[in-house]
């Protein structure tokens, strides 16, 4: 049996614009928060549903590292000058 995920009616009935869904940490498919596994790739989720797709997570991570590097460079410049 293949799970096709929530329908538009399900989302309207059970969540406010899809707040009950998240993204698979492995493949990025939108899934229910309580899903034990991803219907697309088969990865076991066990409550590890992401709020953003993997691309957005990667961008956020890179932006955070860039901010840390800029702050460190600023501290080095302040103490050297």
Buried (B, 14 or more C-beta within 10 A) or exposed (E): EEEEBBEEEBBEEEBEEBEBBBBBBBBBBBBBEEBEBBBBEEBEBEEEBBEEBBEEBEEEEEEEEEEEEEEEEEEEEEEEE
